[in-house]
Amino acid sequence: PDAELVLQVRDLQAYYGESKALHGVALEIRQGELVTLLGRNGAGKSTTLKCIMGAIPKRYGSVLLQGTEVIAAPSNRIARLGAAWCPEHRGIFSSLSVEENLVLPPVIAPGGMSVEEIYTLFPNLAERRRSQGTRLSGGEQQMLAIGRILRTGSRFLLLDEPTEGLAPVIIQNIGDAIRILKERGYTILLVEQNFHFASSVADRHYVMEDGLIAEHILAADIAGAIDRLHEYLAV
Ligand code: ATP
């Protein structure tokens, strides 16, 4: 039987002022899946994550989290239902040390990782435990941002372009960590523009264009879809 639905989005619409950014997005994720949202700049990927997390005031349609309707719910309630968002610009406290950043997040569910477990997942962070946020490289900041959401105990992670601007070796470290999280049963919705990275970790892909889902591609079918994907992702 299919695993439980963690997220079901139907006819999601969103506005920035009068300007409509999402025109009826539909997607779903089951327990333990790793699904990507692909698409070029401005396609609506980040807006979709922000709507799921309750961070866009003008949003309409339906977002079911573990079967609970949250389209009109405030962000803190959505977080308490177990969805954790790692935004594009990382949201760490730059004046605090790595370890202080890891100690602070509120625990919303049992089973959050200990600080030591996070250091095992990201050995770079262990070496930098006393360093201030401002002194970290882009890759270390990204690892710390993911580490912070793992502390909360959330089992559903929304990651917005974790590889953006990072060197290949760091992208590989982050990919390894994401694969370990998947093995441990986390459910992950990953926004990416790096198709190579996305296809190395994901079970399925949704491709966004102009505020809609344009395609849905299973990992097994990716070879036959490569040419179309390049067109969608071309700048
Ligand atoms: P990117 O990788 O550049 O973030 P994206 O696919 O995540 O791309 P969104 O950031 O969701 O795209 O943007 C979707 C649309 O909404 C774009 O047309 C964008 O210009 C518009 N938009 C995004 N943020 C705002 C904002 N704060 N105010 C007004 N319009 C916005």
Residues whose N, C-alpha, C, O or C-beta is under 5 A from the ligand:
A	BS01	ATP	Y16 A21 R40 N41 G42 A43 G44 K45 S46 T47 T48
